[in-house]
């Protein structure tokens, strides 16, 4: 029996000389604003994607011009923590070297730039490097940015968990010198054969790989939606280890039932000192067992489904050289952020600011970008980006609290009342720059949430938090399949409506209506909110309610239930 034919990306990676390709040559030509087709796949490993402005695509075509190409660059910032000095450089780059003149906080706890001309890529990467920031492995078939709960209240435990998030991020970096050679002008190796990708091998992973560290009782990192997740277990406020989960992932393809989102399986408890062993075991097993012929079935979730949980677990233990212990009892709950001021156990204050859609930009009457710049000039603590696209001004001394709050209020970063549902809800970038988007998300979502809030107000549910998420396509960057109300773009102005995920992020939702427009979506929610207000049990969340009363069936096994 012949081996399955490898996907085109496997050929590109194997012939790339460890991710070099012809990126350097493509960077030096000004004939086009684009890179070659093969290099467009390789530049992802360096942290950026080629895009074009889809709002202008037809107009430019009529003018016989190539699309208005630009690039989206995503940084690698483990746990979302950066210094005020780093933030000032992030801000300067956004203002001087991008056409969007904005910073976007992502759902993976980092920042990205949009609207970068090709000529500015190298300057930006070198500017980030001067402040100990980089974009290597922020995208591509490698371990992406490692998320970590920012937990400003349990500051000591956060520091212990963050240590492992950063260690995992650094340990899982590719060893290739391509990034340093191309972008930082490091001396070129005489032969790429001297490089050894001991973890990844010459063709890296079959698809992207995502890690997160959760600190109970919070699940803001949506730990079960990741390929590899760690849930911190503490004794007497000291981290002793983690419950390890693996096999989550959000992406799917419309109409293809062999693809589906999935939540991670619980594997058991591991000691903190064994963290790297188990992470390597899971990732190298995916490297060796993952599907390299069909990229739509290449994530770890499918490997576990196809090979079986028991076989996968046994091989992880074999590679780690350590057995899993029984899972420890922990309770995870809220996936939202704590807005406003909270005081940590170290007597430092932490200010969480709500950033609509994660977009930091100077708007009329709300100069958000300027405000964060002014705060960074005086702040003595750190900045923590959250996986809900918000930002925490962390580690504020009592004496500095009034000044920082004043700056936040002056620049529109603080003062607005954020509803419980809006504060729990997120959207992806989508149009006009994402090439995969089928419908709007970020640009439309605030207006949509206004209407959801009005319906909640109508039915006496204004104080009830409901997790609402919207994406422009089923790749799931804003984790819509783990939302109590999920909206996934199908076509301009049309979405699939998903219902029934748990508030805590421990159960997926299920499609309720397909390919419907705003009026139909709001009509459905109006009726469901009316029932919820009258029939809910005490303390019952909306996602649990719609499952209990039979609006949708519970998704207990994604491979069997999500489409069935």
C-alpha positions as CSV (number, residue, x, y, z in Angstrom):
1,X,0.0,0.0,0.0
2,X,1.5,3.4,-1.1
3,X,2.0,6.2,1.4
4,X,-0.5,9.1,1.2
5,X,0.7,12.0,-0.9
6,X,2.2,14.8,1.2
7,X,0.5,18.2,1.1
8,X,2.1,21.1,-0.8
9,X,3.2,22.7,2.4
10,X,5.3,19.7,3.3
11,X,7.2,20.1,0.1
12,X,7.7,23.8,0.7
13,X,9.0,23.2,4.2
14,X,11.4,20.4,3.2
15,X,12.9,22.5,0.4
16,X,13.1,25.7,2.4
17,X,16.6,25.3,4.0
18,X,15.1,25.6,7.4
19,X,12.6,28.3,6.6
20,X,14.8,30.5,4.5
21,X,13.3,29.9,1.1
22,X,13.8,32.9,-1.1
23,X,12.5,35.4,1.4
24,X,15.6,37.5,1.4
25,X,15.5,37.9,-2.4
26,X,11.8,38.7,-2.3
27,X,12.4,41.3,0.4
28,X,14.8,43.1,-1.9
29,X,12.6,43.4,-5.0
30,X,10.3,46.4,-5.3
31,X,8.7,45.2,-8.5
32,X,5.8,43.8,-6.4
33,X,4.5,44.3,-2.9
34,X,4.1,40.6,-2.5
35,X,6.3,37.5,-1.9
36,X,6.3,34.4,-4.0
37,X,3.6,31.7,-3.4
38,X,6.0,29.4,-1.6
39,X,7.5,32.2,0.5
40,X,4.1,33.3,1.6
41,X,3.9,30.0,3.5
42,X,7.4,30.4,5.0
43,X,7.0,34.0,6.2
44,X,4.4,32.8,8.6
45,X,7.1,31.0,10.6
46,X,8.8,34.4,10.9
47,X,5.6,35.9,12.3
48,X,3.7,37.5,9.5
49,X,1.1,37.0,6.8
50,X,0.6,38.6,3.4
51,X,-2.7,40.3,3.0
52,X,-4.4,42.9,0.8
53,X,-7.2,45.4,1.4
54,X,-10.3,43.6,0.1
55,X,-12.3,46.8,0.3
56,X,-10.1,48.1,-2.6
57,X,-9.6,44.8,-4.5
58,X,-12.1,45.4,-7.3
59,X,-11.2,49.0,-7.7
60,X,-7.6,48.2,-8.1
61,X,-8.3,45.4,-10.5
62,X,-10.3,47.8,-12.7
63,X,-7.3,50.1,-12.7
64,X,-5.0,47.2,-13.7
65,X,-3.1,47.4,-10.5
66,X,-2.0,44.5,-8.3
67,X,-3.9,44.2,-5.0
68,X,-2.8,46.6,-2.3
69,X,-0.6,44.2,-0.5
70,X,0.5,44.7,3.0
71,X,1.5,42.5,5.9
72,X,0.1,41.6,9.3
73,X,2.9,40.9,11.9
74,X,2.2,39.1,15.1
75,X,4.7,39.2,18.0
76,X,5.7,36.4,20.4
77,X,5.0,37.6,23.9
78,X,4.6,34.7,26.3
79,X,1.8,35.2,28.8
80,X,1.2,38.7,27.3
81,X,3.6,40.4,29.7
82,X,5.8,43.3,28.5
83,X,7.5,46.3,30.1
84,X,6.5,49.9,29.7
85,X,9.7,50.5,27.8
86,X,8.8,47.7,25.4
87,X,5.3,49.1,25.0
88,X,6.6,52.5,24.0
89,X,8.5,50.9,21.2
90,X,5.5,48.9,20.1
91,X,3.5,52.1,20.0
92,X,6.2,54.0,18.1
93,X,6.3,51.3,15.4
94,X,2.6,51.3,15.0
95,X,2.5,55.1,14.6
96,X,5.5,55.4,12.2
97,X,5.7,52.2,10.2
98,X,2.2,50.9,9.6
99,X,-0.6,52.3,7.5
100,X,-3.3,51.3,10.1
101,X,-1.6,53.5,12.8
102,X,-2.9,51.1,15.4
103,X,-2.1,48.2,17.6
104,X,-4.3,45.2,17.9
105,X,-4.5,43.0,20.9
106,X,-5.2,39.4,19.8
107,X,-7.1,36.5,21.3
108,X,-3.8,34.8,22.0
109,X,-2.6,37.4,24.4
110,X,-0.1,39.3,22.2
111,X,-0.2,42.2,19.8
112,X,-0.2,42.4,16.0
113,X,0.2,45.1,13.4
114,X,-1.8,45.5,10.3
115,X,-1.0,47.5,7.1
116,X,2.8,47.0,7.0
117,X,4.4,47.8,3.6
118,X,6.9,45.2,2.6
119,X,9.7,47.8,2.7
120,X,9.1,48.3,6.5
121,X,9.1,44.7,7.6
122,X,12.8,44.5,8.4
123,X,12.8,47.9,10.2
124,X,9.9,46.8,12.4
125,X,11.5,43.4,13.3
126,X,14.8,45.1,14.1
127,X,13.0,47.7,16.2
128,X,11.2,45.0,18.2
129,X,14.5,43.1,18.6
130,X,16.2,46.1,20.2
131,X,13.6,45.9,23.0
132,X,13.9,42.1,23.4
133,X,10.8,41.3,21.4
134,X,10.4,39.1,18.4
135,X,7.9,37.5,16.0
136,X,9.6,34.2,15.4
137,X,7.2,31.3,15.6
138,X,4.3,33.6,16.2
139,X,2.7,31.9,13.2
140,X,3.4,28.8,11.1
141,X,3.5,25.0,11.7
142,X,5.2,25.4,15.1
143,X,4.3,26.2,18.7
144,X,2.6,29.6,18.7
145,X,2.5,32.2,21.5
146,X,2.0,30.5,24.8
147,X,-0.8,32.0,26.8
148,X,-0.9,32.3,30.6
149,X,-3.6,33.6,32.9
150,X,-2.6,37.1,34.0
151,X,-4.3,36.6,37.5
152,X,-3.4,40.0,39.1
153,X,-5.0,39.0,42.4
154,X,-2.9,35.8,43.0
155,X,0.2,37.6,42.0
156,X,2.6,35.0,43.5
157,X,0.9,32.1,41.8
158,X,0.8,34.0,38.5
159,X,4.5,34.5,38.6
160,X,5.0,30.8,39.1
161,X,2.7,29.9,36.3
162,X,4.1,32.6,34.0
163,X,7.6,31.1,34.6
164,X,6.5,27.9,32.9
165,X,4.7,29.7,30.1
166,X,7.8,31.6,29.2
167,X,10.0,28.5,29.6
168,X,7.8,26.5,27.3
169,X,7.8,29.3,24.7
170,X,11.5,29.7,24.7
171,X,12.2,25.9,24.8
172,X,9.9,25.2,21.8
173,X,11.4,27.9,19.5
174,X,12.8,26.6,16.2
175,X,16.6,26.4,16.2
176,X,17.0,27.7,12.6
177,X,19.1,30.8,12.3
178,X,17.0,31.9,9.3
179,X,15.1,34.6,11.3
180,X,18.4,36.2,12.6
181,X,20.1,36.0,9.2
182,X,17.2,37.5,7.2
183,X,15.9,40.2,9.6
184,X,18.7,40.9,12.0
185,X,21.6,40.7,9.6
186,X,23.4,37.9,11.5
187,X,26.2,36.1,9.7
188,X,24.9,33.4,7.4
189,X,25.7,29.8,8.2
190,X,28.0,28.2,5.7
191,X,25.6,25.2,5.6
192,X,22.1,24.7,6.9
193,X,23.1,21.1,7.6
194,X,24.9,22.3,10.7
195,X,21.5,23.2,12.2
196,X,19.6,20.6,14.1
197,X,15.9,21.0,14.7
198,X,15.9,18.4,17.5
199,X,12.2,19.0,18.4
200,X,10.7,19.9,15.1
201,X,12.7,18.0,12.5
202,X,13.3,19.3,9.0
203,X,9.6,19.7,8.2
204,X,8.4,21.1,11.5
205,X,4.9,20.2,12.6
206,X,2.0,19.1,10.4
207,X,0.0,22.2,11.5
208,X,0.1,25.0,14.1
209,X,0.3,24.1,17.8
210,X,-1.1,26.1,20.6
211,X,-0.4,26.1,24.3
212,X,-2.0,27.8,27.3
213,X,-1.5,27.8,31.1
214,X,-4.6,28.4,33.2
215,X,-4.6,29.5,36.9
216,X,-7.9,28.4,38.6
217,X,-10.5,29.6,39.3
218,X,-10.1,31.5,36.0
219,X,-10.3,30.1,32.5
220,X,-9.7,33.3,30.6
221,X,-7.1,31.5,28.4
222,X,-9.8,28.9,27.3
223,X,-7.4,26.2,28.2
224,X,-9.5,23.4,26.7
225,X,-9.4,24.9,23.2
226,X,-5.7,24.5,23.0
227,X,-3.6,21.6,21.6
228,X,-1.7,21.5,24.9
229,X,-3.0,23.0,28.1
230,X,-1.8,23.2,31.7
231,X,-4.2,23.9,34.6
232,X,-2.2,25.0,37.7
233,X,-2.5,23.0,40.9
234,X,-1.4,24.8,44.0
235,X,-0.9,23.8,47.6
236,X,-0.7,26.6,50.2
237,X,-0.4,29.2,47.4
238,X,2.6,27.3,45.9
239,X,2.5,25.8,42.5
240,X,3.1,22.0,42.7
241,X,2.2,20.9,39.2
242,X,-0.5,20.9,36.5
243,X,-3.4,18.9,35.2
244,X,-2.4,18.3,31.6
245,X,-5.0,18.5,28.9
246,X,-4.4,18.0,25.1
247,X,-6.2,17.8,21.8
248,X,-8.3,21.0,21.7
249,X,-8.6,23.2,18.6
250,X,-11.3,25.5,17.1
251,X,-10.8,25.3,13.3
252,X,-13.2,23.5,10.9
253,X,-14.4,23.9,7.4
254,X,-18.0,24.7,6.4
255,X,-19.8,21.7,5.0
256,X,-17.0,19.2,5.6
257,X,-18.1,16.9,8.5
258,X,-14.7,15.2,8.8
259,X,-13.5,18.6,10.3
260,X,-14.8,19.8,13.6
261,X,-13.8,21.9,16.6
262,X,-12.8,20.0,19.7
263,X,-12.0,20.5,23.4
264,X,-9.0,18.9,24.9
265,X,-9.0,15.6,26.9
266,X,-7.9,15.4,30.5
267,X,-4.7,13.3,30.7
268,X,-3.8,13.6,34.4
269,X,-1.6,15.4,36.8
270,X,2.1,16.1,36.2
271,X,4.7,17.5,38.6
272,X,6.0,21.0,37.7
273,X,9.5,19.7,37.2
274,X,8.3,17.3,34.5
275,X,6.5,20.0,32.5
276,X,9.1,20.2,29.7
277,X,9.3,16.4,29.4
278,X,5.6,16.1,28.8
279,X,5.3,19.1,26.5
280,X,8.1,17.7,24.3
281,X,6.5,14.3,24.4
282,X,3.1,15.6,23.2
283,X,4.6,17.8,20.6
284,X,7.0,15.3,19.1
285,X,4.3,12.7,19.0
286,X,2.2,15.1,17.0
287,X,5.2,15.7,14.8
288,X,5.5,12.0,14.1
289,X,1.9,10.9,14.1
290,X,0.1,13.9,12.7
291,X,-1.5,14.0,9.3
292,X,0.9,15.5,6.6
293,X,-1.3,14.7,3.6
294,X,-4.5,16.6,4.5
295,X,-3.9,19.9,6.3
296,X,-7.6,20.1,7.2
297,X,-7.1,17.0,9.3
298,X,-3.5,17.9,10.5
299,X,-4.1,19.3,14.0
300,X,-3.4,17.3,17.2
301,X,-7.2,16.9,17.9
302,X,-7.5,14.6,14.8
303,X,-4.4,12.7,15.7
304,X,-5.9,11.8,19.1
305,X,-9.3,10.9,17.5
306,X,-7.7,8.8,14.8
307,X,-5.1,7.0,17.0
308,X,-7.3,6.7,20.1
309,X,-6.8,8.4,23.5
310,X,-5.4,5.3,25.2
311,X,-2.7,4.7,22.6
312,X,-1.8,8.4,22.5
313,X,-1.5,8.7,26.3
314,X,0.6,5.5,26.5
315,X,3.1,6.9,24.0
316,X,3.3,10.3,25.7
317,X,4.2,8.5,29.0
318,X,6.7,6.4,27.1
319,X,8.4,9.5,25.6
320,X,8.3,11.5,28.8
321,X,9.6,8.6,30.8
322,X,7.1,9.5,33.5
323,X,3.5,8.3,34.2
324,X,0.6,10.6,34.6
325,X,-0.8,10.8,38.2
326,X,-4.6,11.0,38.7
327,X,-6.1,14.4,37.8
328,X,-6.2,16.7,40.8
329,X,-9.4,18.4,41.8
330,X,-9.6,22.0,40.6
331,X,-12.5,24.3,39.8
332,X,-12.4,26.6,36.8
333,X,-15.1,29.2,36.1
334,X,-15.1,32.6,34.7
335,X,-13.5,33.3,31.3
336,X,-13.9,37.1,31.6
337,X,-11.5,39.7,32.8
338,X,-11.7,41.7,36.1
339,X,-12.4,45.2,34.9
340,X,-11.3,48.3,36.9
341,X,-9.0,48.2,39.9
342,X,-8.2,45.0,41.8
343,X,-5.7,44.6,44.6
344,X,-3.2,41.7,44.6
345,X,-1.9,39.7,47.5
346,X,1.4,41.7,47.2
347,X,-0.5,45.0,47.9
348,X,0.0,46.2,44.4
349,X,-2.9,47.4,42.3
350,X,-3.9,46.3,38.9
351,X,-6.1,48.2,36.4
352,X,-7.8,46.1,33.7
353,X,-9.0,48.3,30.7
354,X,-11.7,47.1,28.3
355,X,-10.5,47.5,24.7
356,X,-13.3,47.0,22.2
357,X,-12.2,44.4,19.6
358,X,-8.6,44.7,20.9
359,X,-8.1,47.7,18.6
360,X,-5.8,50.4,20.2
361,X,-6.1,53.5,18.1
362,X,-6.8,57.2,18.6
363,X,-10.5,57.7,17.9
364,X,-12.5,60.9,18.0
365,X,-13.0,61.8,21.7
366,X,-11.1,58.6,22.7
367,X,-7.4,58.8,22.0
368,X,-6.7,55.3,23.3
369,X,-3.3,54.8,21.8
370,X,-2.1,58.2,23.2
371,X,-3.5,57.3,26.6
372,X,-1.6,54.0,26.9
373,X,1.6,55.8,25.6
374,X,1.3,58.4,28.4
375,X,0.7,55.7,31.0
376,X,3.7,53.8,29.7
377,X,5.9,56.9,30.3
378,X,5.2,56.9,34.0
379,X,4.3,53.3,34.9
380,X,6.7,51.3,37.0
381,X,5.1,47.9,36.8
382,X,4.2,45.9,33.6
383,X,1.6,45.6,31.0
384,X,-0.4,42.4,30.6
385,X,-2.4,41.7,27.5
386,X,-5.3,39.3,28.1
387,X,-6.7,36.6,25.9
388,X,-10.0,38.6,25.8
389,X,-8.2,41.4,23.9
390,X,-7.9,43.7,26.9
391,X,-4.9,45.1,28.7
392,X,-3.9,45.2,32.4
393,X,-1.8,48.0,33.9
394,X,-0.2,45.7,36.5
395,X,1.9,46.3,39.5
396,X,0.8,49.9,40.4
397,X,1.9,51.2,43.7
398,X,-0.8,53.0,45.9
399,X,1.0,56.3,45.4
400,X,0.8,56.1,41.6
401,X,-2.8,54.8,41.4
402,X,-4.5,58.2,41.2
403,X,-2.2,59.5,38.4
404,X,-2.7,56.4,36.2
405,X,-6.4,56.4,36.7
406,X,-6.5,60.1,35.7
407,X,-4.7,59.4,32.5
408,X,-6.9,56.4,31.7
409,X,-10.1,58.5,32.2
410,X,-8.7,61.5,30.3
411,X,-8.1,59.3,27.2
412,X,-11.3,57.3,27.2
413,X,-9.7,54.1,28.5
414,X,-11.9,54.1,31.6
415,X,-15.3,55.4,32.6
416,X,-17.7,53.7,30.2
417,X,-20.0,51.1,31.7
418,X,-19.3,47.8,30.1
419,X,-22.2,45.3,30.1
420,X,-21.6,41.8,31.6
421,X,-22.0,40.2,28.2
422,X,-19.9,42.7,26.2
423,X,-17.1,42.3,28.8
424,X,-17.1,38.5,28.1
425,X,-17.3,38.7,24.3
426,X,-14.7,38.8,21.5
427,X,-14.4,39.0,17.7
428,X,-11.7,38.3,15.2
429,X,-10.3,40.8,12.7
430,X,-12.0,39.4,9.6
431,X,-12.6,42.0,6.8
432,X,-11.0,43.9,5.2
433,X,-7.6,42.4,5.7
434,X,-8.0,38.7,6.5
435,X,-8.0,36.7,3.3
436,X,-10.0,33.9,4.8
437,X,-12.9,36.1,6.1
438,X,-16.3,35.4,4.5
439,X,-18.2,38.0,6.7
440,X,-17.5,40.9,9.0
441,X,-16.5,40.5,12.6
442,X,-14.4,43.2,14.4
443,X,-16.0,46.1,12.5
444,X,-19.5,44.9,12.9
445,X,-19.4,43.3,16.3
446,X,-19.8,46.4,18.5
447,X,-23.0,47.3,16.7
448,X,-24.3,43.8,16.9
449,X,-23.6,43.7,20.7
450,X,-25.6,46.9,21.1
451,X,-28.6,45.0,19.8
452,X,-27.9,41.9,21.9
453,X,-27.7,44.2,25.0
454,X,-31.0,45.8,24.1
455,X,-32.6,42.4,24.0
456,X,-31.1,41.4,27.3
457,X,-32.5,44.7,28.8
458,X,-35.9,44.0,27.3
459,X,-36.1,40.7,29.0
460,X,-34.6,41.7,32.4
461,X,-31.3,40.0,31.7
462,X,-29.0,43.0,31.6
463,X,-26.9,41.8,34.5
464,X,-26.5,38.2,33.2
465,X,-23.2,37.6,31.5
466,X,-23.4,35.6,28.2
467,X,-20.3,34.7,26.3
468,X,-20.9,35.9,22.7
469,X,-18.2,35.5,20.0
470,X,-18.0,36.3,16.3
471,X,-15.6,35.2,13.6
472,X,-15.6,35.9,9.9
473,X,-14.9,32.3,9.0
474,X,-14.8,28.8,10.7
475,X,-11.1,28.9,11.4
476,X,-12.2,30.1,14.8
477,X,-9.6,32.6,15.9
478,X,-12.0,34.1,18.5
479,X,-12.9,30.6,19.7
480,X,-16.6,30.9,18.6
481,X,-17.4,27.2,19.1
482,X,-16.7,27.6,22.8
483,X,-19.2,30.5,23.1
484,X,-22.7,30.3,24.6
485,X,-23.7,32.3,21.5
486,X,-21.3,31.8,18.6
487,X,-21.6,33.5,15.2
488,X,-19.4,32.2,12.3
489,X,-19.3,34.0,9.0
490,X,-20.8,32.1,6.0
491,X,-21.1,35.0,3.5
492,X,-21.3,38.8,3.6
493,X,-23.9,39.6,6.2
494,X,-24.7,35.9,6.9
495,X,-23.7,33.7,9.8
496,X,-24.2,30.3,11.2
497,X,-25.6,30.6,14.7
498,X,-24.2,28.2,17.4
499,X,-25.7,27.8,20.9
500,X,-25.0,25.8,24.0
501,X,-21.4,26.0,25.1
502,X,-20.9,26.1,28.8
503,X,-20.1,29.5,30.4
504,X,-16.9,28.0,31.9
505,X,-15.6,26.7,28.5
506,X,-15.9,23.0,29.2
507,X,-18.4,22.1,26.5
508,X,-18.7,23.1,22.8
509,X,-21.8,24.6,21.2
510,X,-23.8,23.2,18.3
511,X,-25.2,24.8,15.2
512,X,-28.8,26.0,15.7
513,X,-29.5,28.0,12.5
514,X,-27.4,28.0,9.3
515,X,-26.6,30.9,7.0
516,X,-28.9,33.6,8.5
517,X,-28.8,37.4,8.5
518,X,-28.9,39.8,11.4
519,X,-32.7,40.2,11.6
520,X,-33.2,36.4,11.9
521,X,-30.4,36.1,14.4
522,X,-31.9,38.8,16.6
523,X,-35.4,37.3,16.2
524,X,-34.1,33.9,17.4
525,X,-32.3,35.5,20.3
526,X,-35.3,37.5,21.3
527,X,-37.4,34.4,21.6
528,X,-34.7,32.4,23.4
529,X,-34.1,35.3,25.9
530,X,-37.8,35.4,26.6
531,X,-37.8,31.7,27.5
532,X,-34.6,32.0,29.4
533,X,-36.0,34.8,31.6
534,X,-39.1,32.8,32.5
535,X,-37.8,29.2,32.6
536,X,-34.2,29.3,33.9
537,X,-33.2,27.7,37.1
538,X,-31.5,29.8,39.8
539,X,-27.9,30.6,38.8
540,X,-28.3,28.8,35.4
541,X,-26.2,30.1,32.6
542,X,-27.7,30.7,29.1
543,X,-25.6,27.9,27.4
544,X,-26.7,25.4,30.0
545,X,-30.3,26.5,29.7
546,X,-30.6,26.0,26.0
547,X,-29.1,22.5,26.3
548,X,-31.4,21.6,29.3
549,X,-34.6,22.6,27.5
550,X,-33.6,20.9,24.3
551,X,-33.0,23.9,22.0
552,X,-29.7,22.1,21.0
553,X,-28.2,18.8,22.1
554,X,-25.1,18.8,24.3
555,X,-21.9,18.2,22.4
556,X,-20.2,15.5,24.6
557,X,-18.0,14.0,21.9
558,X,-17.1,16.4,19.1
559,X,-16.3,13.7,16.5
560,X,-19.8,12.2,17.0
561,X,-22.0,15.1,18.2
562,X,-20.8,18.4,16.7
563,X,-22.3,17.7,13.2
564,X,-24.7,14.8,14.2
